[in-house]
Amino acid sequence: MNVKIIKLIDRVIGTPLCVLLSPFKSKKDFKTNKVLFIQLWGIGETILTLPAIKAFKQKYPNSKISLLCTDRNKDVYYKNDNIDNVIVTKLSPIALKLFILKNFKKFDLVIDFEEYLNISAIMAYFIGKFSIGYSHGVRAKLFNKTTKYNDKQHVVQTHLDLVRVLGADIKANNLIKLKYSKQDKDNANTVTKNLGIKSNDYIVGLGTGAAESARSRMWPKDRFAKLADELYKNKKAKIIFFGTDSEKTYINDIIKSIKNPTITVYNVAGKLSLKQAFAAIEMCQLFISNDTGTMHIAAAQGVKTIGLFGPNLPERWGPYGPGNISIYKGKICKFSPCINVHKGEVPECRFGYNNKCMKNIKIDDIIKLLK
């Protein structure tokens, strides 16, 4: 379903439903035999849930952990050592209703990673005997136990707060590496070899897009073209542009604007599945990206990553792990951060696509970091 439609239904139907159901929530204590985590949304944030799941599994090793997700983000959980079962659902009222009916009070404990949408809290209410979620908003009335959403720290730590209330914790200095099959690896290798990329090349990955929820996170495409020129000048880099199939034309426009004809540049947008992208991004020595899912993939795969931020805060969403860096120039705009996911605020630029916070990031800001 369209993101705007999902949010509209969630607000109009979900809000009053939370109020009506809240007086009847279970009073039982929690058990950890059958546990369900809920994460229905973006790829980047899904990656940031993995340390919390690991912490819970280490604290309660005998628990059977299931994960409820969608087709969009399911590959993040592929063969994860801490998850016993991945359940995929559709974000449609009929599919969610059928799931609730089939799994009514099936789980001893449900932990909801969602910060804002009411639907996940409603699902947790019906399918769990005990549920945990964040303490803000009307949806919090449905949880048996809550924790504050701390927007002054990284989301990795905020998700960990959900399991810390149960005594589960880890240091989480790094993200957890994403897995893929041998076939995924072979397919990624075939794509890169056909492009002429060799294992000893200095490869820089670029993430130029952003999810449809907020395109204003995108650095101007002429800057990416100039950056490619500078990367070749400074590093003799071979450059791979990563993205979805819908971003293919956008990336081709960037490539056409590159002035140096000797630069080796590749556009793999739409040529790789998500798991194949995990394998291909892992080949990079450096990844430079907007605030989007590919940035978090690179950080998870151990690639040195530079994240570009304006509407959002890197303190919350930056590429997590030692050696990764964020460039934030949003202070030029009185509205930044205008993206506050936990409040349901994911607007486009309030200056009418002026995006001055992203335009405030200069080529030299990145080149200085490379040097």
C-alpha positions in Angstrom: 0.0 0.0 0.0 1.0 3.6 -0.5 2.8 5.1 2.5 0.4 8.0 2.8 -2.6 5.7 2.7 -1.1 3.4 5.4 -0.5 6.4 7.7 -4.0 7.8 7.0 -5.7 4.5 7.9 -3.5 4.1 10.9 -4.4 7.6 12.3 -8.2 7.5 11.5 -8.9 4.0 12.6 -5.9 3.1 14.8 -6.1 6.0 17.2 -9.6 5.5 18.5 -9.0 1.8 18.6 -6.1 2.2 20.9 -8.2 4.2 23.3 -11.1 1.7 23.3 -8.9 -1.3 23.8 -6.5 0.0 26.5 -8.8 -0.6 29.6 -8.9 -4.4 28.7 -5.2 -5.1 28.3 -3.8 -8.2 30.1 -2.5 -7.9 33.6 -0.3 -11.1 33.5 3.5 -11.2 34.0 5.7 -11.8 31.1 7.3 -15.1 30.1 10.0 -15.6 27.5 9.1 -19.0 25.9 7.5 -17.7 22.7 8.6 -14.2 21.8 7.7 -12.0 18.8 9.5 -8.9 17.7 7.7 -6.5 15.3 9.5 -4.4 12.7 7.4 -3.6 9.6 9.1 -0.7 8.0 12.3 0.6 6.4 15.5 -1.4 5.6 17.8 1.0 7.4 15.9 1.0 10.7 15.5 -2.8 10.4 19.3 -3.2 10.4 19.4 -1.1 13.6 17.1 -3.6 15.4 19.6 -6.5 15.2 21.7 -5.6 18.3 18.6 -5.5 20.5 17.5 -8.9 19.3 21.0 -10.3 19.9 20.9 -8.8 23.5 17.6 -10.5 24.2 18.7 -13.9 22.9 21.9 -13.8 25.0 19.8 -12.9 28.1 17.1 -15.5 27.3 18.9 -18.2 25.3 16.0 -20.7 25.6 13.4 -18.4 24.2 12.0 -19.2 20.7 12.1 -15.9 18.8 9.9 -15.0 15.9 10.1 -11.8 13.8 7.2 -10.2 12.1 8.2 -8.1 9.1 7.2 -7.4 5.4 8.6 -8.3 2.0 10.3 -4.9 2.0 12.7 -5.7 4.9 12.6 -9.5 5.4 16.1 -10.0 3.9 17.7 -8.1 6.7 16.8 -11.0 9.0 18.0 -13.8 6.6 19.7 -16.6 8.5 20.2 -14.4 11.6 21.6 -16.6 14.4 19.3 -15.0 17.0 16.0 -15.6 15.2 14.1 -18.9 14.9 11.3 -17.9 12.6 10.7 -15.0 10.2 7.0 -14.2 9.6 6.2 -12.1 6.5 2.9 -10.1 6.3 1.4 -7.5 4.0 0.5 -4.0 5.2 -3.1 -4.3 4.3 -6.1 -4.2 6.7 -7.3 -7.7 5.5 -3.8 -9.3 5.8 -3.2 -7.9 9.3 -6.7 -8.9 10.5 -6.2 -12.5 9.3 -2.8 -12.6 11.0 -4.3 -11.4 14.3 -7.1 -14.0 14.1 -4.6 -16.8 13.3 -2.2 -15.8 16.1 -4.5 -14.6 18.8 -2.6 -14.6 22.2 -0.1 -17.0 20.6 3.0 -15.3 22.0 4.1 -15.0 25.6 5.9 -11.7 24.9 5.7 -9.2 22.0 8.3 -6.4 21.6 7.3 -3.7 19.2 10.2 -1.7 17.5 7.7 0.6 15.8 7.9 4.2 17.2 4.8 5.7 15.8 2.3 3.6 13.9 -0.7 2.4 15.9 -1.2 -0.8 14.0 1.8 -2.6 15.4 0.7 -1.8 19.0 -2.8 -3.1 18.2 -1.3 -6.3 16.8 0.9 -6.7 19.9 -2.2 -6.3 22.1 -4.1 -9.1 20.4 -1.3 -11.6 19.6 0.7 -11.2 22.8 0.0 -12.1 26.4 2.4 -9.3 27.4 3.8 -6.5 25.3 6.5 -3.9 25.4 6.8 -0.7 23.4 7.7 3.0 23.6 5.9 5.3 26.1 4.8 8.2 23.9 1.5 8.5 22.0 -1.9 6.9 22.4 -0.5 3.5 21.3 1.5 3.3 24.5 -1.8 2.7 26.4 -1.8 -0.9 24.9 1.6 -2.0 26.2 2.1 -3.7 29.5 5.5 -2.2 29.9 7.0 0.8 28.2 10.3 2.7 27.9 11.0 6.3 26.8 12.0 6.9 23.3 15.3 8.7 23.8 15.8 10.9 20.7 19.2 12.2 22.0 21.0 8.9 21.3 21.5 6.6 18.3 18.5 4.4 17.4 20.6 1.3 18.0 20.6 2.3 21.7 17.0 3.3 21.6 16.0 -0.1 20.4 18.2 -1.7 23.0 16.2 0.3 25.6 13.2 -1.9 24.8 15.0 -5.1 25.9 17.0 -3.4 28.7 13.7 -3.2 30.7 13.9 -7.0 30.8 17.6 -7.0 31.9 19.0 -7.7 28.4 21.9 -5.6 27.2 25.1 -5.6 25.1 27.7 -3.0 24.3 26.8 -3.0 20.6 29.9 -1.1 19.4 29.2 -2.4 15.8 26.2 -3.3 13.7 25.6 -7.0 13.0 26.8 -8.2 9.6 24.0 -9.0 7.2 24.0 -12.5 5.7 23.4 -13.7 2.2 23.5 -17.1 0.3 26.3 -18.4 -1.8 24.1 -17.9 -4.8 23.6 -14.2 -3.8 27.4 -13.8 -3.6 27.9 -15.5 -7.0 25.3 -13.4 -8.6 26.8 -10.2 -7.2 30.2 -11.3 -8.4 28.9 -12.0 -11.9 27.4 -8.5 -12.1 30.6 -6.8 -10.9 32.9 -9.0 -13.1 30.8 -8.2 -16.1 31.3 -4.6 -15.4 35.1 -5.1 -15.3 35.5 -4.6 -11.6 38.5 -6.5 -10.0 39.0 -7.5 -6.4 42.1 -5.3 -6.1 40.4 -2.2 -7.4 39.8 0.7 -5.0 36.0 0.7 -5.0 33.8 3.5 -3.7 30.1 3.0 -3.4 27.7 5.9 -3.6 24.1 5.9 -2.3 22.4 8.8 -4.1 18.7 8.1 -3.4 16.4 8.0 -0.4 13.2 6.2 0.5 10.0 7.7 -0.8 9.0 8.9 2.6 11.3 11.9 2.4 13.3 12.7 -0.7 14.6 15.9 0.8 17.4 13.8 2.4 19.1 13.7 -1.0 22.3 15.6 -1.7 22.1 17.4 -5.1 22.9 15.2 -8.0 25.4 17.6 -9.5 27.4 17.4 -6.2 27.6 13.6 -6.6 28.9 14.1 -10.2 31.6 16.5 -9.0 32.4 14.1 -6.1 33.0 11.3 -8.6 35.6 13.5 -10.4 37.3 14.2 -7.1 37.3 10.6 -6.0 39.1 9.6 -9.2 41.5 12.5 -8.8 42.4 11.7 -5.2 42.1 7.9 -5.1 41.9 6.6 -8.7 38.7 5.1 -7.5 36.3 2.9 -9.5 32.8 4.1 -8.5 29.6 2.0 -8.2 26.3 3.8 -7.8 23.8 1.7 -5.8 20.0 2.1 -5.8 16.6 0.7 -6.6 15.3 0.1 -10.1 13.3 3.4 -9.9 16.5 5.3 -9.3 18.3 4.0 -12.4 17.4 7.0 -14.6 18.3 9.5 -11.8 21.7 7.9 -11.4 22.3 7.9 -15.2 21.7 11.6 -15.1 24.4 12.0 -12.5 26.8 9.9 -14.6 26.2 12.1 -17.6 27.3 15.1 -15.6 30.7 13.6 -14.7 33.2 15.7 -16.6 36.3 13.4 -16.6 35.7 10.8 -19.4 38.4 8.5 -18.0 36.6 7.7 -14.8 35.3 4.2 -14.4 31.7 4.5 -13.2 29.0 1.8 -12.9 25.3 2.0 -12.3 24.0 -1.2 -10.6 20.6 0.2 -9.6 17.9 -2.4 -10.2 20.5 -5.1 -11.1 20.8 -6.6 -7.6 18.4 -8.1 -5.2 18.7 -6.8 -1.6 20.8 -9.7 -0.4 23.0 -9.4 -3.5 23.5 -5.8 -2.6 24.7 -6.9 0.8 27.4 -8.9 -0.9 28.3 -6.2 -3.5 28.5 -3.3 -1.0 30.9 -5.5 1.0 33.4 -5.2 -1.9 33.7 -1.5 -1.4 36.6 0.2 0.5 34.5 3.3 1.1 30.8 4.1 0.9 29.4 7.7 0.8 25.6 8.0 1.0 22.6 10.0 1.9 20.6 9.1 5.0 19.1 5.9 3.5 19.2 2.1 3.8 22.3 1.6 1.7 24.3 3.7 4.2 23.3 1.3 7.0 24.0 -1.7 4.9 27.6 -0.5 4.3 28.1 0.2 8.0 26.8 -3.3 8.9 29.1 -4.9 6.3 32.1 -3.3 7.8 32.8 -0.7 5.0 34.1 2.7 6.0 31.0 4.9 5.6 30.4 8.6 5.3 26.7 9.7 5.8 25.3 12.9 4.6 22.7 14.6 6.8 20.5 17.6 6.8 16.8 17.0 7.7 17.7 14.3 10.1 20.2 14.0 13.0 23.3 11.7 12.7 23.2 11.4 16.5 20.1 9.3 15.9 20.6 7.8 12.5 24.3 8.1 11.5 26.3 5.1 10.1 26.9 3.2 13.3 30.3 1.8 14.2 33.9 2.9 14.7 35.6 4.7 11.8 32.3 5.8 10.3 31.6 9.5 10.0 28.6 11.8 9.5 28.5 15.2 7.9 25.7 17.4 9.3 25.1 20.9 8.1 21.4 21.2 9.1 22.0 24.0 11.6 21.6 26.5 8.7 17.9 25.7 8.8 15.6 26.6 11.7 13.5 23.5 11.0 16.2 21.0 11.2 15.7 18.3 12.3 12.4 18.3 10.5 12.4 14.5 10.4 11.3 13.1 13.7 10.3 9.5 13.0 9.1 8.8 16.6 6.6 11.7 16.2 5.4 10.6 12.8 7.1 13.7 11.2 8.7 12.7 7.9 8.0 15.8 5.8 9.5 16.9 2.5 11.5 20.1 2.7 9.5 22.9 4.4 11.2 25.4 2.1 9.5 23.8 -0.9 12.3 21.4 -2.0 14.9 24.1 -1.5 16.9 21.5 0.6 19.3 24.2 1.8 20.5 21.9 4.7 21.7 19.3 2.2 23.1 21.9 -0.2 25.1 23.3 2.7 27.3 20.1 2.5 30.2 21.0 0.2 32.5 18.7 -1.9 35.4 19.9 0.2 33.7 18.7 3.4 34.1 15.1 2.1 37.5 15.5 0.5 38.9 16.8 3.7 37.8 13.6 5.4 39.3 11.4 2.7 42.6 13.1 3.1 
